[in-house]
Amino acid sequence: MNLRDLKKIVKHGESDIVEFKASTGQLNRAVETLCAFLNKNGGMLLLGITDDGEIVGEKITDNTKRDIANQLNRIEPHADIETIFVPVSKNKDVIILIAKPGANGPYVCNGRPYVRVQSTTKIMPQEEYKRILHTHKPKIDWECLTTNDCAINDLDKGLIRKVVDVAIASGRLTEIAARASVTEILNKLELLIDGQLTNAAIVLFCKKEQKQFIQSNIKLARFKGITKSEFLDSKVLRSNAFDLYDHAMTFLDFNLPVAARIEEGNPLRIEIPAIPYKVLREALVNALCHRDYSIRGGSISVAIYDDRVEIGSTGLLPEGVKIKQLTQKHLSIQRNPLIANVFYLCRMIEKWGRGTQEMIELSKQSGNPVPHFEEVTNSVLVTIPFKEPIRTTPIALSSSIKLTERQKLILDMLKNGPLNRKSIKEKLKDNPDDRVLQRELLVLKNLELITQEGGSKNIVWALPHSKY
């Protein structure tokens, strides 16, 4: 394409297949438009043309080309976008990005689908997204792909063994599995294909954050009041599914109040959480198992307000499942059957297709309002109301902090100096599971009673302000 051809295109102005942007400073919105072109009839985006059709061009550097490539990576699944540079003056070019109608749609940009309506770009309505999704089914599920750069040594082998041990103890695997190698276990669970790890294996067991998928993350937040206007606490974590589950449950445990009562004839107090833990557990496990991991910008979110907890996950419900069916008996349709199967083996899922119903039943039994399910902006959101609003003062600021006996023992042993987790475990007589101990340490850390020091391979725990 030359300058004469460019002028002809510009003369006709913007349309449903042509859009102008004055500079690469508008790349963020420009890529959303390219996503919209891919989802419909294709189109052409011109960078270096003002809204009124003036050809101003842009100075092209290596950084310019790198920025364009990085921005195009926001589109999922991957699409071939043709890039053309048309000289318009001595040192400036107009950049033309051409998107042909995509064959693997619906396409999303940062987890959101877009569509072109005349000469404007808008978020695609959910019904249209579903229609395209159902007519462009991928040949292979994302979790079965091997589009990762991990090796078996990047996986948490200890965690894999623990899953097998729990599965054997619950009768969901035979004793033979205990004698199998990690490679044999992965093959048995269909997490290894022709010697290559599936994406499901990475989501479940990858221990290296830098090699974990960027979408394998969870956002945790405690808001003041009933809106998102003010944070009391906020965290974003990227890790494997089991670590994300542990961090989320610890965060919920830390931020939700627990009432207590004493019954006649029972010397132990009975603790009553604001929301039954099994309800929170089911909502969280469902989010981890059934979310759409193919959306690169996706995540799971856990938000605590004064009147409710909201747990959201990227991706709409699997084909064949409607929101209204979640509150009644329905078929179990697995979006990620490999991931769900591992959760089932280690008893984090008890019965297929019963999770949402059990959440409702458990809420009713405890006298709590029932959860509400909805699809919102390409995601599934579960809202779990409190029976009564909770206070906005974080637990960490409370003057009466109640610690478990194990937590008290940990604080006592750290008086003699910093210790790593292995040393702490050896000194505890009840020999807690590594994940249980990690949860106790995180609770103490969140209460600002201990600190975490050192690098990822040399972490030690210490009392605040201790020197070593």
Steps between C-alpha positions, in 0.01 A plus 500: 500500500630846412406857599248530212315188618507629856343833401215319324422302817517810720274696263212258564527553877435263790247218473417160644824367344732804522613700802751784544726563800728802519796320658626185670413672826149371428611139451307384805163585343626415151557136595142479631387610153716234333336245730161625381609470135605139559160421648308628199596589143864588548633852466787743473643720773713802397740653755615851410163631373297746707124461548434764233719319245825696521803287415759580770702178513724374776875464547573126499762356736581153628306590814197586286506156337552331837207690654273393214602134538443511877158661461392242241582227753202623703271336244405138573502257331802596291413671172717593202483878459675634189713811563584744218709818524421770242749794480319834502793740557877493538500330841139405568277207400137407536463157661225283355384196699277264302281245680324240288185330633626250757428128476564422868270748669357641704808714554556692821728785599608486865221250559225711340338438160440798270281560197481770235175700477518737200812709572523433876647216707290360784510209744322206341162405654509171690245331273706578191816379677329170584373458143848546353652280771264216415564524126880520530585215732875444541619163379692438822411628846749754636589286801603215266739719299875494562555874436732548798875490558501294818681176580413245768764652732298824494212320670449459875566126527421500871158645426438234233584229755264655755215498249568131435514423875164666562348322199623162629374570853155588363487198270514702181835351396643157578812431706689439174509878447721541809778304328472685168753761389394864452519448124272194524254693716488788253442255214224329696328833563541596129715795601790384283458448124786354297743614766365858508312653792146615434385847601286332768816363665645852517182650648489225763860443600751755362709630792683778311307827483692624195399188304138494616237636259433868553127422529562257788450775753258607767405849617413533869340813643328620815298816436369748753121518483297350216675660199848489345578859594750420778737205555582366845720224360596384152723227351568352155664156490616275218562132571361151448135426577566339839709794623236746377234304688705506823572873474134582429369291790757656734395847384132418559577340835699806603239759396170334592377519860428183700236493771515246783260340745523254790249215516401334824701183558766596247814664648621608155366811334325457167623740232252634245654678199309782328475272194536120526850404388362226275301762306812711443699188415248384238486844336878524487555146371236554231681815389833315481357198316255654257647837399615561143879480522538568128436871564849638558385808690268302725509439874303397807388772740399485865348822633374550855257782576314586820189319377627222271780300342533491121700228323541546124676305227573589139290330231129433462337172599583196283275434202179330609491651851271792586517719810156390620613136491765560766232517769346165402607153393706520179748304293867545586668651193873542554683779318830372641448126566872432560524770766165403652603134518808580710285708737260206522779252577622707796142546628471871431199401285269242656216447253489605135247776429389544864722788613263792442203313647700414812593866539131589507410216739784581741405870501139416585607260777712772663225761466700703247361657180554275198775580247414679176650394164531719190699554182659846489732633226636168378530355851301303756439677832382335822368739766477358854315738735563522875218439742589834657749766379851469645711782638749677276785486752752242380565216744867600511398823677290324762629517857395139574680265259426133568778265396502123467726296726726424205529872415595574862768230489643646178525845656665353808767310303582807287601687816832315474561627146387457139412154366412357160178305451674161519651582839168629632328181386760282673448684829120462488396175666179459293705493172252707292469464123720749310197684363334520841821641648536749215145617565578552872811701410307716254234573765770612744664706226169670411451579870849662486617271782780349289695603191622310196863557407738375231469386139263241356739210577620630839188629671511530879234615742578736786344725758479863382826701531712193583859515375693212341 
